[in-house]
Amino acid sequence: MTLRVGFHPDAVRELDDAIQWYDQGGQLRGARFRTDVNRVIDRLLEWPESAETIPDAPAGRVFRHAKVPHSHYRLVYYLTDEAVKIVAIAHERRMPLYWSGRD
């Protein structure tokens, strides 16, 4: 079965915010960040359990995080039978587990 990707609405906002922030630096940095995010997503769709689990995540789901290359961001996600559900585009130097109430 082929997995699909789903985004929590707050993760979409975080992605847009990160792209805008990178765009302020010029040199197409926002577009490169988006390309890197897409590559991570492609990898997760092919190997969904390849990323590290998050040990202190809330009970009930196995959350994982995958580093976005050339950035301080990680994709935080969990798996269902049909999808990779991205709950956050989390900056690795900011509040850990702030996304833990998202489903």
SEKESE-13922 format. One record per residue: residue in three letters; x, z, y of N, C-alpha, C in turn. Coordinates in nm, 4 decimals, always signed. Layout:
// residues N
<node residu="ALA" n_c1="X" n_c3="Z" n_c2="Y" ca_c1="X" ca_c3="Z" ca_c2="Y" c_c1="X" c_c3="Z" c_c2="Y"/>
...
END
This chain:
// residues 103
<node residu="MET" n_c1="+0.0830" n_c3="+0.0000" n_c2="-0.1184" ca_c1="+0.0000" ca_c3="+0.0000" ca_c2="+0.0000" c_c1="+0.0878" c_c3="+0.0000" c_c2="+0.1253"/>
<node residu="THR" n_c1="+0.0503" n_c3="-0.0782" n_c2="+0.2212" ca_c1="+0.1231" ca_c3="-0.0864" ca_c2="+0.3469" c_c1="+0.0720" c_c3="+0.0198" c_c2="+0.4430"/>
<node residu="LEU" n_c1="+0.1637" n_c3="+0.0972" n_c2="+0.4958" ca_c1="+0.1265" ca_c3="+0.1991" ca_c2="+0.5944" c_c1="+0.1066" c_c3="+0.1348" c_c2="+0.7304"/>
<node residu="ARG" n_c1="+0.0242" n_c3="+0.1978" n_c2="+0.8099" ca_c1="+0.0081" ca_c3="+0.1586" ca_c2="+0.9499" c_c1="+0.0596" c_c3="+0.2738" c_c2="+1.0345"/>
<node residu="VAL" n_c1="+0.0720" n_c3="+0.2503" n_c2="+1.1640" ca_c1="+0.1174" ca_c3="+0.3557" ca_c2="+1.2534" c_c1="+0.0027" c_c3="+0.3951" c_c2="+1.3458"/>
<node residu="GLY" n_c1="-0.0089" n_c3="+0.5235" n_c2="+1.3709" ca_c1="-0.1083" ca_c3="+0.5739" ca_c2="+1.4648" c_c1="-0.0405" c_c3="+0.6681" c_c2="+1.5629"/>
<node residu="PHE" n_c1="-0.0861" n_c3="+0.6658" n_c2="+1.6875" ca_c1="-0.0289" ca_c3="+0.7500" ca_c2="+1.7921" c_c1="-0.1323" c_c3="+0.8494" c_c2="+1.8421"/>
<node residu="HIS" n_c1="-0.0919" n_c3="+0.9742" n_c2="+1.8551" ca_c1="-0.1734" ca_c3="+1.0717" ca_c2="+1.9269" c_c1="-0.1755" c_c3="+1.0269" c_c2="+2.0732"/>
<node residu="PRO" n_c1="-0.2879" n_c3="+1.0409" n_c2="+2.1438" ca_c1="-0.2933" ca_c3="+0.9981" ca_c2="+2.2846" c_c1="-0.1837" c_c3="+1.0590" c_c2="+2.3716"/>
<node residu="ASP" n_c1="-0.1474" n_c3="+1.1839" n_c2="+2.3471" ca_c1="-0.0408" ca_c3="+1.2462" ca_c2="+2.4262" c_c1="+0.0953" c_c3="+1.1830" c_c2="+2.3965"/>
<node residu="ALA" n_c1="+0.1146" n_c3="+1.1363" n_c2="+2.2735" ca_c1="+0.2399" ca_c3="+1.0687" ca_c2="+2.2393" c_c1="+0.2498" c_c3="+0.9345" c_c2="+2.3120"/>
<node residu="VAL" n_c1="+0.1373" n_c3="+0.8666" n_c2="+2.3281" ca_c1="+0.1361" ca_c3="+0.7411" ca_c2="+2.4039" c_c1="+0.1767" c_c3="+0.7684" c_c2="+2.5486"/>
<node residu="ARG" n_c1="+0.1222" n_c3="+0.8745" n_c2="+2.6067" ca_c1="+0.1576" ca_c3="+0.9117" ca_c2="+2.7439" c_c1="+0.3055" c_c3="+0.9465" c_c2="+2.7536"/>
<node residu="GLU" n_c1="+0.3563" n_c3="+1.0210" n_c2="+2.6567" ca_c1="+0.4978" ca_c3="+1.0580" ca_c2="+2.6581" c_c1="+0.5876" c_c3="+0.9343" c_c2="+2.6471"/>
<node residu="LEU" n_c1="+0.5468" n_c3="+0.8394" n_c2="+2.5657" ca_c1="+0.6238" ca_c3="+0.7157" ca_c2="+2.5541" c_c1="+0.6251" c_c3="+0.6405" c_c2="+2.6867"/>
<node residu="ASP" n_c1="+0.5083" n_c3="+0.6275" n_c2="+2.7472" ca_c1="+0.4999" ca_c3="+0.5596" ca_c2="+2.8772" c_c1="+0.5847" c_c3="+0.6311" c_c2="+2.9825"/>
<node residu="ASP" n_c1="+0.5787" n_c3="+0.7647" n_c2="+2.9843" ca_c1="+0.6579" ca_c3="+0.8421" ca_c2="+3.0811" c_c1="+0.8078" c_c3="+0.8218" c_c2="+3.0597"/>
<node residu="ALA" n_c1="+0.8508" n_c3="+0.8214" n_c2="+2.9332" ca_c1="+0.9931" ca_c3="+0.8028" ca_c2="+2.9046" c_c1="+1.0383" c_c3="+0.6632" c_c2="+2.9449"/>
<node residu="ILE" n_c1="+0.9568" n_c3="+0.5626" n_c2="+2.9184" ca_c1="+0.9917" ca_c3="+0.4256" ca_c2="+2.9568" c_c1="+1.0038" c_c3="+0.4161" c_c2="+3.1086"/>
<node residu="GLN" n_c1="+0.9090" n_c3="+0.4769" n_c2="+3.1806" ca_c1="+0.9157" ca_c3="+0.4750" ca_c2="+3.3272" c_c1="+1.0414" c_c3="+0.5450" c_c2="+3.3777"/>
<node residu="TRP" n_c1="+1.0764" n_c3="+0.6570" n_c2="+3.3162" ca_c1="+1.1953" ca_c3="+0.7294" ca_c2="+3.3575" c_c1="+1.3196" c_c3="+0.6436" c_c2="+3.3360"/>
<node residu="TYR" n_c1="+1.3288" n_c3="+0.5813" n_c2="+3.2184" ca_c1="+1.4438" ca_c3="+0.4947" ca_c2="+3.1908" c_c1="+1.4455" c_c3="+0.3740" c_c2="+3.2845"/>
<node residu="ASP" n_c1="+1.3301" n_c3="+0.3220" n_c2="+3.3192" ca_c1="+1.3241" ca_c3="+0.2081" ca_c2="+3.4112" c_c1="+1.3810" c_c3="+0.2419" c_c2="+3.5484"/>
<node residu="GLN" n_c1="+1.3735" n_c3="+0.3670" n_c2="+3.5892" ca_c1="+1.4294" ca_c3="+0.4071" ca_c2="+3.7183" c_c1="+1.5795" c_c3="+0.3860" c_c2="+3.7239"/>
<node residu="GLY" n_c1="+1.6436" n_c3="+0.3850" n_c2="+3.6081" ca_c1="+1.7872" ca_c3="+0.3624" ca_c2="+3.6021" c_c1="+1.8245" c_c3="+0.2155" c_c2="+3.6086"/>
<node residu="GLY" n_c1="+1.7233" n_c3="+0.1289" n_c2="+3.6065" ca_c1="+1.7487" ca_c3="-0.0146" ca_c2="+3.6140" c_c1="+1.8090" c_c3="-0.0691" c_c2="+3.4861"/>
<node residu="GLN" n_c1="+1.8588" n_c3="-0.1883" n_c2="+3.4935" ca_c1="+1.9282" ca_c3="-0.2551" ca_c2="+3.3837" c_c1="+1.8449" c_c3="-0.2639" c_c2="+3.2563"/>
<node residu="LEU" n_c1="+1.7134" n_c3="-0.2733" n_c2="+3.2711" ca_c1="+1.6216" ca_c3="-0.2883" ca_c2="+3.1571" c_c1="+1.6298" c_c3="-0.1735" c_c2="+3.0564"/>
<node residu="ARG" n_c1="+1.6660" n_c3="-0.0555" n_c2="+3.1061" ca_c1="+1.6801" ca_c3="+0.0592" ca_c2="+3.0154" c_c1="+1.5473" c_c3="+0.0962" c_c2="+2.9486"/>
<node residu="GLY" n_c1="+1.4357" n_c3="+0.0841" n_c2="+3.0215" ca_c1="+1.3056" ca_c3="+0.1150" ca_c2="+2.9630" c_c1="+1.2720" c_c3="+0.0217" c_c2="+2.8481"/>
<node residu="ALA" n_c1="+1.3002" n_c3="-0.1052" n_c2="+2.8664" ca_c1="+1.2734" ca_c3="-0.2036" ca_c2="+2.7607" c_c1="+1.3619" c_c3="-0.1765" c_c2="+2.6384"/>
<node residu="ARG" n_c1="+1.4862" n_c3="-0.1383" n_c2="+2.6616" ca_c1="+1.5746" ca_c3="-0.1060" ca_c2="+2.5490" c_c1="+1.5257" c_c3="+0.0180" c_c2="+2.4752"/>
<node residu="PHE" n_c1="+1.4776" n_c3="+0.1174" n_c2="+2.5512" ca_c1="+1.4232" ca_c3="+0.2368" ca_c2="+2.4870" c_c1="+1.3039" c_c3="+0.1991" c_c2="+2.4000"/>
<node residu="ARG" n_c1="+1.2129" n_c3="+0.1175" n_c2="+2.4525" ca_c1="+1.0957" ca_c3="+0.0750" ca_c2="+2.3751" c_c1="+1.1382" c_c3="-0.0006" c_c2="+2.2492"/>
<node residu="THR" n_c1="+1.2390" n_c3="-0.0853" n_c2="+2.2601" ca_c1="+1.2904" ca_c3="-0.1571" ca_c2="+2.1436" c_c1="+1.3448" c_c3="-0.0596" c_c2="+2.0400"/>
<node residu="ASP" n_c1="+1.4185" n_c3="+0.0412" n_c2="+2.0858" ca_c1="+1.4715" ca_c3="+0.1421" ca_c2="+1.9931" c_c1="+1.3588" c_c3="+0.2196" c_c2="+1.9261"/>
<node residu="VAL" n_c1="+1.2553" n_c3="+0.2543" n_c2="+2.0009" ca_c1="+1.1396" ca_c3="+0.3235" ca_c2="+1.9425" c_c1="+1.0756" c_c3="+0.2345" c_c2="+1.8357"/>
<node residu="ASN" n_c1="+1.0577" n_c3="+0.1069" n_c2="+1.8662" ca_c1="+0.9973" ca_c3="+0.0150" ca_c2="+1.7693" c_c1="+1.0809" c_c3="+0.0032" c_c2="+1.6426"/>
<node residu="ARG" n_c1="+1.2124" n_c3="+0.0041" n_c2="+1.6571" ca_c1="+1.2992" ca_c3="-0.0026" ca_c2="+1.5388" c_c1="+1.2853" c_c3="+0.1229" c_c2="+1.4525"/>
<node residu="VAL" n_c1="+1.2749" n_c3="+0.2379" n_c2="+1.5172" ca_c1="+1.2543" ca_c3="+0.3623" ca_c2="+1.4419" c_c1="+1.1210" c_c3="+0.3558" c_c2="+1.3685"/>
<node residu="ILE" n_c1="+1.0170" n_c3="+0.3098" n_c2="+1.4366" ca_c1="+0.8851" ca_c3="+0.2982" ca_c2="+1.3727" c_c1="+0.8919" c_c3="+0.2039" c_c2="+1.2535"/>
<node residu="ASP" n_c1="+0.9576" n_c3="+0.0894" n_c2="+1.2690" ca_c1="+0.9711" ca_c3="-0.0049" ca_c2="+1.1573" c_c1="+1.0402" c_c3="+0.0612" c_c2="+1.0381"/>
<node residu="ARG" n_c1="+1.1456" n_c3="+0.1391" n_c2="+1.0672" ca_c1="+1.2159" ca_c3="+0.2091" ca_c2="+0.9593" c_c1="+1.1243" c_c3="+0.3107" c_c2="+0.8907"/>
<node residu="LEU" n_c1="+1.0453" n_c3="+0.3838" n_c2="+0.9715" ca_c1="+0.9559" ca_c3="+0.4839" ca_c2="+0.9137" c_c1="+0.8463" c_c3="+0.4207" c_c2="+0.8302"/>
<node residu="LEU" n_c1="+0.7989" n_c3="+0.3039" n_c2="+0.8703" ca_c1="+0.6970" ca_c3="+0.2351" ca_c2="+0.7913" c_c1="+0.7531" c_c3="+0.1894" c_c2="+0.6577"/>
<node residu="GLU" n_c1="+0.8814" n_c3="+0.1589" n_c2="+0.6554" ca_c1="+0.9439" ca_c3="+0.1167" ca_c2="+0.5299" c_c1="+0.9869" c_c3="+0.2353" c_c2="+0.4445"/>
<node residu="TRP" n_c1="+1.0432" n_c3="+0.3391" n_c2="+0.5093" ca_c1="+1.0898" ca_c3="+0.4593" ca_c2="+0.4400" c_c1="+1.0313" c_c3="+0.5827" c_c2="+0.5089"/>
<node residu="PRO" n_c1="+0.9048" n_c3="+0.6108" n_c2="+0.4880" ca_c1="+0.8366" ca_c3="+0.7158" ca_c2="+0.5654" c_c1="+0.8889" c_c3="+0.8571" c_c2="+0.5449"/>
<node residu="GLU" n_c1="+0.9539" n_c3="+0.8833" n_c2="+0.4339" ca_c1="+1.0045" ca_c3="+1.0182" ca_c2="+0.4091" c_c1="+1.1541" c_c3="+1.0301" c_c2="+0.4364"/>
<node residu="SER" n_c1="+1.2099" n_c3="+0.9335" n_c2="+0.5092" ca_c1="+1.3539" ca_c3="+0.9320" ca_c2="+0.5332" c_c1="+1.3990" c_c3="+1.0294" c_c2="+0.6417"/>
<node residu="ALA" n_c1="+1.3104" n_c3="+1.0693" n_c2="+0.7296" ca_c1="+1.3480" ca_c3="+1.1588" ca_c2="+0.8394" c_c1="+1.3410" c_c3="+1.3042" c_c2="+0.7946"/>
<node residu="GLU" n_c1="+1.4134" n_c3="+1.3874" n_c2="+0.8678" ca_c1="+1.4183" ca_c3="+1.5304" ca_c2="+0.8361" c_c1="+1.2841" c_c3="+1.5974" c_c2="+0.8612"/>
<node residu="THR" n_c1="+1.2538" n_c3="+1.6968" n_c2="+0.7783" ca_c1="+1.1351" ca_c3="+1.7777" ca_c2="+0.8024" c_c1="+1.1664" c_c3="+1.8805" c_c2="+0.9108"/>
<node residu="ILE" n_c1="+1.0618" n_c3="+1.9306" n_c2="+0.9730" ca_c1="+1.0759" ca_c3="+2.0317" ca_c2="+1.0781" c_c1="+1.0387" c_c3="+2.1655" c_c2="+1.0152"/>
<node residu="PRO" n_c1="+1.1364" n_c3="+2.2536" n_c2="+0.9973" ca_c1="+1.1123" ca_c3="+2.3759" ca_c2="+0.9203" c_c1="+1.0150" c_c3="+2.4744" c_c2="+0.9841"/>
<node residu="ASP" n_c1="+1.0082" n_c3="+2.4837" n_c2="+1.1146" ca_c1="+0.9233" ca_c3="+2.5831" ca_c2="+1.1800" c_c1="+0.7885" c_c3="+2.5266" c_c2="+1.2229"/>
<node residu="ALA" n_c1="+0.7550" n_c3="+2.4079" n_c2="+1.1740" ca_c1="+0.6291" ca_c3="+2.3431" ca_c2="+1.2125" c_c1="+0.5107" c_c3="+2.4204" c_c2="+1.1562"/>
<node residu="PRO" n_c1="+0.3941" n_c3="+2.4011" n_c2="+1.2159" ca_c1="+0.2749" ca_c3="+2.4720" ca_c2="+1.1693" c_c1="+0.2431" c_c3="+2.4396" c_c2="+1.0234"/>
<node residu="ALA" n_c1="+0.1856" n_c3="+2.5359" n_c2="+0.9563" ca_c1="+0.1480" ca_c3="+2.5174" ca_c2="+0.8164" c_c1="+0.0365" c_c3="+2.4142" c_c2="+0.8044"/>
<node residu="GLY" n_c1="+0.0264" n_c3="+2.3551" n_c2="+0.6899" ca_c1="-0.0817" ca_c3="+2.2609" ca_c2="+0.6633" c_c1="-0.0371" c_c3="+2.1166" c_c2="+0.6621"/>
<node residu="ARG" n_c1="+0.0707" n_c3="+2.0833" n_c2="+0.7291" ca_c1="+0.1249" ca_c3="+1.9471" ca_c2="+0.7318" c_c1="+0.2768" c_c3="+1.9543" c_c2="+0.7231"/>
<node residu="VAL" n_c1="+0.3333" n_c3="+1.8484" n_c2="+0.6714" ca_c1="+0.4781" ca_c3="+1.8352" ca_c2="+0.6726" c_c1="+0.5116" c_c3="+1.7434" c_c2="+0.7896"/>
<node residu="PHE" n_c1="+0.5682" n_c3="+1.8021" n_c2="+0.8939" ca_c1="+0.6087" ca_c3="+1.7251" ca_c2="+1.0109" c_c1="+0.7545" c_c3="+1.6847" c_c2="+0.9948"/>
<node residu="ARG" n_c1="+0.7850" n_c3="+1.5657" n_c2="+1.0423" ca_c1="+0.9207" ca_c3="+1.5132" ca_c2="+1.0380" c_c1="+0.9595" c_c3="+1.4653" c_c2="+1.1772"/>
<node residu="HIS" n_c1="+1.0888" n_c3="+1.4491" n_c2="+1.1993" ca_c1="+1.1338" ca_c3="+1.3957" ca_c2="+1.3283" c_c1="+1.2464" c_c3="+1.2964" c_c2="+1.3051"/>
<node residu="ALA" n_c1="+1.2387" n_c3="+1.1872" n_c2="+1.3810" ca_c1="+1.3378" ca_c3="+1.0806" ca_c2="+1.3708" c_c1="+1.3964" c_c3="+1.0545" c_c2="+1.5086"/>
<node residu="LYS" n_c1="+1.5267" n_c3="+1.0565" n_c2="+1.5171" ca_c1="+1.5966" ca_c3="+1.0355" ca_c2="+1.6444" c_c1="+1.5809" c_c3="+0.8918" c_c2="+1.6908"/>
<node residu="VAL" n_c1="+1.5562" n_c3="+0.8768" n_c2="+1.8211" ca_c1="+1.5563" ca_c3="+0.7452" ca_c2="+1.8840" c_c1="+1.6989" c_c3="+0.7216" c_c2="+1.9318"/>
<node residu="PRO" n_c1="+1.7664" n_c3="+0.6179" n_c2="+1.8813" ca_c1="+1.9060" ca_c3="+0.5950" ca_c2="+1.9200" c_c1="+1.9223" c_c3="+0.5795" c_c2="+2.0712"/>
<node residu="HIS" n_c1="+2.0393" n_c3="+0.6157" n_c2="+2.1187" ca_c1="+2.0775" ca_c3="+0.6001" ca_c2="+2.2597" c_c1="+1.9892" c_c3="+0.6806" c_c2="+2.3549"/>
<node residu="SER" n_c1="+1.9298" n_c3="+0.7889" n_c2="+2.3063" ca_c1="+1.8414" ca_c3="+0.8685" ca_c2="+2.3911" c_c1="+1.8432" c_c3="+1.0143" c_c2="+2.3451"/>
<node residu="HIS" n_c1="+1.7702" n_c3="+1.0970" n_c2="+2.4183" ca_c1="+1.7522" ca_c3="+1.2374" ca_c2="+2.3806" c_c1="+1.6120" c_c3="+1.2599" c_c2="+2.3254"/>
<node residu="TYR" n_c1="+1.5502" n_c3="+1.1558" n_c2="+2.2727" ca_c1="+1.4133" ca_c3="+1.1647" ca_c2="+2.2236" c_c1="+1.4070" c_c3="+1.1528" c_c2="+2.0720"/>
<node residu="ARG" n_c1="+1.3015" n_c3="+1.2129" n_c2="+2.0197" ca_c1="+1.2715" ca_c3="+1.2053" ca_c2="+1.8771" c_c1="+1.1235" c_c3="+1.1729" c_c2="+1.8599"/>
<node residu="LEU" n_c1="+1.0941" n_c3="+1.0964" n_c2="+1.7565" ca_c1="+0.9546" ca_c3="+1.0742" ca_c2="+1.7181" c_c1="+0.9172" c_c3="+1.1857" c_c2="+1.6224"/>
<node residu="VAL" n_c1="+0.8115" n_c3="+1.2578" n_c2="+1.6530" ca_c1="+0.7610" ca_c3="+1.3632" ca_c2="+1.5663" c_c1="+0.6364" c_c3="+1.3076" c_c2="+1.4990"/>
<node residu="TYR" n_c1="+0.6310" n_c3="+1.3167" n_c2="+1.3662" ca_c1="+0.5211" ca_c3="+1.2538" ca_c2="+1.2943" c_c1="+0.4898" c_c3="+1.3274" c_c2="+1.1651"/>
<node residu="TYR" n_c1="+0.3763" n_c3="+1.2930" n_c2="+1.1085" ca_c1="+0.3410" ca_c3="+1.3358" ca_c2="+0.9738" c_c1="+0.2815" c_c3="+1.2155" c_c2="+0.9019"/>
<node residu="LEU" n_c1="+0.2725" n_c3="+1.2268" n_c2="+0.7716" ca_c1="+0.2224" ca_c3="+1.1164" ca_c2="+0.6902" c_c1="+0.0843" c_c3="+1.1468" c_c2="+0.6355"/>
<node residu="THR" n_c1="+0.0032" n_c3="+1.0432" n_c2="+0.6282" ca_c1="-0.1206" ca_c3="+1.0473" ca_c2="+0.5515" c_c1="-0.1068" c_c3="+0.9406" c_c2="+0.4439"/>
<node residu="ASP" n_c1="-0.2083" n_c3="+0.9241" n_c2="+0.3613" ca_c1="-0.2023" ca_c3="+0.8205" ca_c2="+0.2587" c_c1="-0.1964" c_c3="+0.6807" c_c2="+0.3183"/>
<node residu="GLU" n_c1="-0.2490" n_c3="+0.6644" n_c2="+0.4395" ca_c1="-0.2571" ca_c3="+0.5319" ca_c2="+0.5009" c_c1="-0.1641" c_c3="+0.5104" c_c2="+0.6193"/>
<node residu="ALA" n_c1="-0.1115" n_c3="+0.6182" n_c2="+0.6785" ca_c1="-0.0457" ca_c3="+0.5994" ca_c2="+0.8083" c_c1="+0.0694" c_c3="+0.6957" c_c2="+0.8331"/>
<node residu="VAL" n_c1="+0.1556" n_c3="+0.6513" n_c2="+0.9239" ca_c1="+0.2539" ca_c3="+0.7370" ca_c2="+0.9891" c_c1="+0.1881" c_c3="+0.7763" c_c2="+1.1210"/>
<node residu="LYS" n_c1="+0.1566" n_c3="+0.9041" n_c2="+1.1373" ca_c1="+0.0883" ca_c3="+0.9535" ca_c2="+1.2570" c_c1="+0.1907" c_c3="+1.0168" c_c2="+1.3510"/>
<node residu="ILE" n_c1="+0.2164" n_c3="+0.9504" n_c2="+1.4627" ca_c1="+0.3128" ca_c3="+1.0001" ca_c2="+1.5607" c_c1="+0.2400" c_c3="+1.0929" c_c2="+1.6570"/>
<node residu="VAL" n_c1="+0.2822" n_c3="+1.2189" n_c2="+1.6582" ca_c1="+0.2154" ca_c3="+1.3183" ca_c2="+1.7423" c_c1="+0.2897" c_c3="+1.3449" c_c2="+1.8720"/>
<node residu="ALA" n_c1="+0.4186" n_c3="+1.3066" n_c2="+1.8794" ca_c1="+0.4950" ca_c3="+1.3323" ca_c2="+2.0020" c_c1="+0.6159" c_c3="+1.2407" c_c2="+2.0102"/>
<node residu="ILE" n_c1="+0.6492" n_c3="+1.2067" n_c2="+2.1326" ca_c1="+0.7783" ca_c3="+1.1472" ca_c2="+2.1666" c_c1="+0.8486" c_c3="+1.2598" c_c2="+2.2413"/>
<node residu="ALA" n_c1="+0.9207" n_c3="+1.3420" n_c2="+2.1674" ca_c1="+0.9686" ca_c3="+1.4700" ca_c2="+2.2178" c_c1="+1.1140" c_c3="+1.4621" c_c2="+2.2632"/>
<node residu="HIS" n_c1="+1.1391" n_c3="+1.5110" n_c2="+2.3841" ca_c1="+1.2756" ca_c3="+1.5230" ca_c2="+2.4345" c_c1="+1.3412" c_c3="+1.6386" c_c2="+2.3605"/>
<node residu="GLU" n_c1="+1.4580" n_c3="+1.6157" n_c2="+2.3046" ca_c1="+1.5197" ca_c3="+1.7166" ca_c2="+2.2189" c_c1="+1.5728" c_c3="+1.8384" c_c2="+2.2931"/>
<node residu="ARG" n_c1="+1.5797" n_c3="+1.8323" n_c2="+2.4268" ca_c1="+1.6314" ca_c3="+1.9462" ca_c2="+2.5034" c_c1="+1.5212" c_c3="+2.0225" c_c2="+2.5758"/>
<node residu="ARG" n_c1="+1.3972" n_c3="+1.9915" n_c2="+2.5421" ca_c1="+1.2854" ca_c3="+2.0608" ca_c2="+2.6071" c_c1="+1.2124" c_c3="+2.1472" c_c2="+2.5058"/>
<node residu="MET" n_c1="+1.1041" n_c3="+2.2076" n_c2="+2.5473" ca_c1="+1.0298" ca_c3="+2.3036" ca_c2="+2.4656" c_c1="+1.0096" c_c3="+2.2578" c_c2="+2.3206"/>
<node residu="PRO" n_c1="+1.0686" n_c3="+2.3269" n_c2="+2.2261" ca_c1="+1.0460" ca_c3="+2.2908" ca_c2="+2.0864" c_c1="+0.9037" c_c3="+2.3275" c_c2="+2.0437"/>
<node residu="LEU" n_c1="+0.8489" n_c3="+2.2477" n_c2="+1.9594" ca_c1="+0.7169" ca_c3="+2.2700" ca_c2="+1.8972" c_c1="+0.6005" c_c3="+2.2718" c_c2="+1.9960"/>
<node residu="TYR" n_c1="+0.6183" n_c3="+2.2230" n_c2="+2.1188" ca_c1="+0.5070" ca_c3="+2.2186" ca_c2="+2.2139" c_c1="+0.3912" c_c3="+2.1333" c_c2="+2.1616"/>
<node residu="TRP" n_c1="+0.4197" n_c3="+2.0427" n_c2="+2.0748" ca_c1="+0.3233" ca_c3="+1.9481" ca_c2="+2.0192" c_c1="+0.2491" c_c3="+2.0034" c_c2="+1.8980"/>
<node residu="SER" n_c1="+0.2782" n_c3="+2.1244" n_c2="+1.8565" ca_c1="+0.2314" ca_c3="+2.1756" ca_c2="+1.7271" c_c1="+0.0798" c_c3="+2.1858" c_c2="+1.7138"/>
<node residu="GLY" n_c1="+0.0054" n_c3="+2.1825" n_c2="+1.8217" ca_c1="-0.1405" ca_c3="+2.1867" ca_c2="+1.8133" c_c1="-0.2047" c_c3="+2.0500" c_c2="+1.8009"/>
<node residu="ARG" n_c1="-0.1246" n_c3="+1.9453" n_c2="+1.7997" ca_c1="-0.1790" ca_c3="+1.8091" ca_c2="+1.7930" c_c1="-0.2062" c_c3="+1.7673" c_c2="+1.6498"/>
<node residu="ASP" n_c1="-0.3080" n_c3="+1.6865" n_c2="+1.6348" ca_c1="-0.3413" ca_c3="+1.6371" ca_c2="+1.5017" c_c1="-0.3589" c_c3="+1.4876" c_c2="+1.5035"/>
END
